[in-house]
Amino acid sequence: MAIKITDECINCGACEPECPNNAIYEGGVEWAMADGTSLKGAFVLMDGTSVDATSKHTPIASDVYFISPNKCTECQGFHEEPQCAAVCPVDCCVPDELYEETVAELLAKKDKLHL
């Protein structure tokens, strides 16, 4: 499952540079699938919506850092554990129960993001 950042986030920013998928954004910042990936053209989001990879999306959170579940792979294929959780000083990077995915699904997502 994807990782989410809870309201306990202290906005230290330690997590953002650790994400190999560029899935972590500062609160209030628009995000795009193409940010930090090799995606181009049309991409189908987890909810089935087809978007252009470069199109900007509404921030998921405005007051704290957030993780786009469409880009989060729990660091599968990169690291043995989610790096955001490993570096978070307040343990606010936790599994997001809304997005359950198998390791195979996470690795397939990684392969789509990084052609």
C-alpha positions as CSV (number, residue, x, y, z in Angstrom):
1,M,0.0,0.0,0.0
2,A,1.1,3.6,-0.5
3,I,2.5,5.6,2.3
4,K,0.8,8.7,3.7
5,I,1.9,11.6,5.9
6,T,-0.2,12.3,8.9
7,D,-1.2,15.6,10.5
8,E,1.6,15.1,13.0
9,C,4.0,16.2,10.3
10,I,6.3,19.0,11.5
11,N,7.2,20.1,8.0
12,C,10.9,19.4,8.4
13,G,11.2,18.3,4.8
14,A,13.5,15.3,5.5
15,C,11.3,13.0,3.5
16,E,11.1,14.9,0.3
17,P,14.6,14.4,-1.1
18,E,14.6,10.7,-0.1
19,C,11.7,9.7,-2.4
20,P,13.0,7.9,-5.5
21,N,9.7,8.6,-7.3
22,N,9.4,12.3,-6.4
23,A,6.0,11.4,-4.9
24,I,6.4,13.7,-1.9
25,Y,5.4,17.4,-2.1
26,E,5.3,20.3,0.3
27,G,1.8,21.2,1.4
28,G,0.0,23.4,-1.0
29,V,2.1,22.5,-4.0
30,E,0.5,21.2,-7.2
31,W,1.9,17.9,-8.4
32,A,2.3,16.0,-11.7
33,M,3.0,12.4,-12.6
34,A,6.0,13.6,-14.8
35,D,7.7,15.3,-11.8
36,G,10.9,13.3,-11.3
37,T,9.9,10.4,-13.5
38,S,10.3,9.5,-17.2
39,L,6.6,9.7,-17.9
40,K,5.3,11.4,-21.0
41,G,1.9,11.6,-22.7
42,A,-1.2,10.0,-21.3
43,F,-1.2,8.2,-18.0
44,V,-4.0,6.4,-16.2
45,L,-4.3,7.2,-12.5
46,M,-5.2,4.7,-9.8
47,D,-8.9,5.9,-10.0
48,G,-9.0,5.1,-13.7
49,T,-8.8,8.8,-14.8
50,S,-6.6,9.3,-17.9
51,V,-4.4,12.4,-17.6
52,D,-1.4,14.0,-19.4
53,A,1.7,13.1,-17.3
54,T,2.6,16.8,-17.2
55,S,-0.8,18.1,-16.1
56,K,-0.8,19.6,-12.6
57,H,-3.1,18.3,-9.9
58,T,-4.5,19.9,-6.8
59,P,-2.4,19.5,-3.7
60,I,-3.5,16.6,-1.5
61,A,-2.7,18.6,1.6
62,S,-2.2,22.3,2.2
63,D,-0.6,22.5,5.7
64,V,1.8,19.5,5.7
65,Y,3.9,17.5,3.2
66,F,1.9,14.9,1.3
67,I,2.6,11.8,-0.8
68,S,0.8,11.2,-4.1
69,P,-0.4,7.6,-3.9
70,N,-0.3,7.5,-7.7
71,K,3.5,7.8,-7.5
72,C,4.3,6.0,-4.2
73,T,5.8,2.5,-4.6
74,E,6.9,2.2,-0.9
75,C,10.4,2.3,-2.4
76,Q,10.0,-1.2,-3.8
77,G,12.8,-1.9,-6.3
78,F,14.9,0.9,-4.8
79,H,15.2,0.3,-1.0
80,E,14.3,-2.4,1.5
81,E,12.0,0.0,3.4
82,P,10.1,3.3,2.6
83,Q,12.8,5.9,2.9
84,C,10.3,8.6,4.0
85,A,9.4,6.6,7.1
86,A,13.0,5.8,7.8
87,V,14.1,9.4,8.0
88,C,10.9,10.9,9.5
89,P,11.8,12.2,13.0
90,V,8.2,12.1,14.2
91,D,7.1,8.8,12.6
92,C,4.3,10.4,10.6
93,C,4.9,8.5,7.3
94,V,2.6,5.5,7.7
95,P,0.8,3.0,5.4
96,D,-2.2,4.4,3.7
97,E,-5.0,1.9,4.2
98,L,-6.9,3.4,1.3
99,Y,-4.4,2.2,-1.3
100,E,-3.6,-1.5,-0.8
101,E,-1.2,-2.9,-3.4
102,T,0.8,-6.0,-3.6
103,V,4.6,-6.0,-4.0
104,A,4.1,-7.0,-7.7
105,E,1.7,-4.1,-8.2
106,L,4.2,-1.7,-6.6
107,L,7.1,-3.0,-8.8
108,A,4.9,-2.7,-11.9
109,K,4.1,1.0,-10.9
110,K,7.8,1.6,-10.4
111,D,8.5,0.3,-13.9
112,K,5.9,2.6,-15.4
113,L,7.3,5.6,-13.7
114,H,10.9,4.9,-14.6
115,L,11.0,3.6,-18.2
